[in-house]
Amino acid sequence: AQSFHPDTIVLDLGLGRSESIQITSNLRKNDVYAATLIIGLAGEDEAEPEKLKEYGFDDVFKKPFDVALLGERIRAAAEAKREG
């Protein structure tokens, strides 16, 4: 993220829940990433995916999910951040 400065980051928590949370928390501590959208992809066993927003995720999708819906929500969230 430091060399690329993406507008959106999608993290699959299945690859490491605690690591994904730590990455998100670290990014949120840096003002450079304040406008970066961070989307989490949670497993079916995630009890309360909305609670992940407390760690800095902008949105969380529980697997399996509709890819078109993911794209639409990312687009809408990106537009909202640009306007706000």
Phi, psi and chi 1 to 4 in degrees:
 res  aa     phi    psi   chi1   chi2   chi3   chi4
   1 ALA       -  -34.0      -      -      -      -
   2 GLN   -66.0  -35.4  -69.9  177.9   -8.0      -
   3 SER   -89.5  -24.4   63.3      -      -      -
   4 PHE  -100.1  -32.0 -176.8   63.5      -      -
   5 HIS    52.0   62.9  -62.3  -75.4      -      -
   6 PRO   -70.5  154.9   28.8  -35.3      -      -
   7 ASP   -76.6  -32.0  -65.3  -34.0      -      -
   8 THR  -138.6  138.8  -56.5      -      -      -
   9 ILE  -125.1  130.0  -62.2  172.0      -      -
  10 VAL  -113.2  118.9  179.0      -      -      -
  11 LEU  -112.3  126.5  -69.1  171.1      -      -
  12 ASP   -90.3  111.1 -173.6  -18.8      -      -
  13 LEU   -67.5  -15.4  -77.3   88.6      -      -
  14 GLY   -67.5  -20.5      -      -      -      -
  15 LEU   -83.1   -6.9  -60.9  173.8      -      -
  16 GLY   152.7   95.3      -      -      -      -
  17 ARG   -59.0  -52.0 -174.8 -179.1 -170.6  -79.2
  18 SER   -66.5  -35.0   61.1      -      -      -
  19 GLU   -66.6  -41.2  -69.5   84.7   -6.9      -
  20 SER   -63.9  -40.9  -64.0      -      -      -
  21 ILE   -65.4  -41.4  -71.2  170.7      -      -
  22 GLN   -65.7  -41.6 -173.3   62.9   47.9      -
  23 ILE   -60.0  -47.5  -71.1  167.2      -      -
  24 THR   -62.3  -45.9  -59.5      -      -      -
  25 SER   -60.4  -42.4  -64.0      -      -      -
  26 ASN   -65.5  -42.1  -73.0  -17.9      -      -
  27 LEU   -62.5  -41.5  -72.0  169.5      -      -
  28 ARG   -67.8  -20.7  -69.1  -60.6 -176.2 -146.8
  29 LYS   -75.1  -15.8  -70.1  176.8 -172.8  173.4
  30 ASN  -103.8  119.5 -172.2  -25.0      -      -
  31 ASP   -58.3  -24.0  -70.2  -20.8      -      -
  32 VAL   -59.6  -29.3  172.3      -      -      -
  33 TYR  -103.6   16.1  -57.8  103.8      -      -
  34 ALA   -61.7  -35.4      -      -      -      -
  35 ALA   -94.0   -2.8      -      -      -      -
  36 THR   -73.4  129.8  -58.6      -      -      -
  37 LEU   -78.3  132.5  -69.6  173.3      -      -
  38 ILE  -122.4  115.9  -57.3  177.2      -      -
  39 ILE  -110.1  130.6  -50.8  -64.5      -      -
  40 GLY  -103.5  141.6      -      -      -      -
  41 LEU  -111.8  107.0  -56.0  178.7      -      -
  42 ALA   -97.7  150.7      -      -      -      -
  43 GLY   -74.4  166.4      -      -      -      -
  44 GLU   -60.0  -27.0  -70.7 -178.9  -87.5      -
  45 ASP   -84.0   -0.8   58.8  -19.6      -      -
  46 GLU   -68.7  114.0 -174.1   73.0   43.1      -
  47 ALA   -65.1  -46.9      -      -      -      -
  48 GLU  -134.2   79.8  -63.8  179.8   85.4      -
  49 PRO   -60.1  -30.2   14.8  -23.4      -      -
  50 GLU   -64.2  -26.2  -70.0  -62.0  -46.7      -
  51 LYS   -66.5  -19.8  -77.0 -152.1  161.9 -110.9
  52 LEU   -65.1  -19.7  -67.7  168.2      -      -
  53 LYS   -63.4  -23.6  -69.6 -177.7  178.7 -178.3
  54 GLU   -63.8  -21.9  -64.7  173.8    6.6      -
  55 TYR   -91.9   -2.2  -62.0  103.2      -      -
  56 GLY   114.1   -2.0      -      -      -      -
  57 PHE   -68.6  139.3  -71.3   91.9      -      -
  58 ASP   -80.1  -32.9  -69.1  -68.8      -      -
  59 ASP  -155.4  156.1 -153.4  -12.5      -      -
  60 VAL  -136.3  133.1  178.5      -      -      -
  61 PHE  -113.9  136.2  -78.4   79.2      -      -
  62 LYS   -94.0  130.6 -156.0  166.3  179.6  178.0
  63 LYS   -77.2  146.8  -66.5 -173.3 -108.8  177.2
  64 PRO   -73.8  154.8   27.9  -31.2      -      -
  65 PHE  -139.1  165.4   55.9   86.0      -      -
  66 ASP   -84.2  118.6 -178.3  -36.0      -      -
  67 VAL   -61.9  -38.4  175.5      -      -      -
  68 ALA   -63.4  -39.5      -      -      -      -
  69 LEU   -65.5  -40.6  176.9   61.6      -      -
  70 LEU   -58.8  -48.1  173.6   64.2      -      -
  71 GLY   -60.2  -42.5      -      -      -      -
  72 GLU   -65.9  -42.2  177.3   58.7   29.6      -
  73 ARG   -67.6  -36.2  -65.3  -97.8  -66.7  -87.3
  74 ILE   -65.3  -45.3  -71.1  173.3      -      -
  75 ARG   -59.4  -46.7 -175.0 -170.3   63.6   72.7
  76 ALA   -64.4  -41.5      -      -      -      -
  77 ALA   -67.0  -37.8      -      -      -      -
  78 ALA   -65.7  -42.3      -      -      -      -
  79 GLU   -63.9  -42.1  -73.9  178.1    5.8      -
  80 ALA   -62.4  -41.3      -      -      -      -
  81 LYS   -67.5  -37.9  -82.5 -148.1  173.0 -162.8
  82 ARG   -65.3  -37.3  -82.8 -168.9  -69.5  -98.7
  83 GLU   -77.9  -29.0  -67.2  171.4    0.8      -
  84 GLY  -104.0      -      -      -      -      -
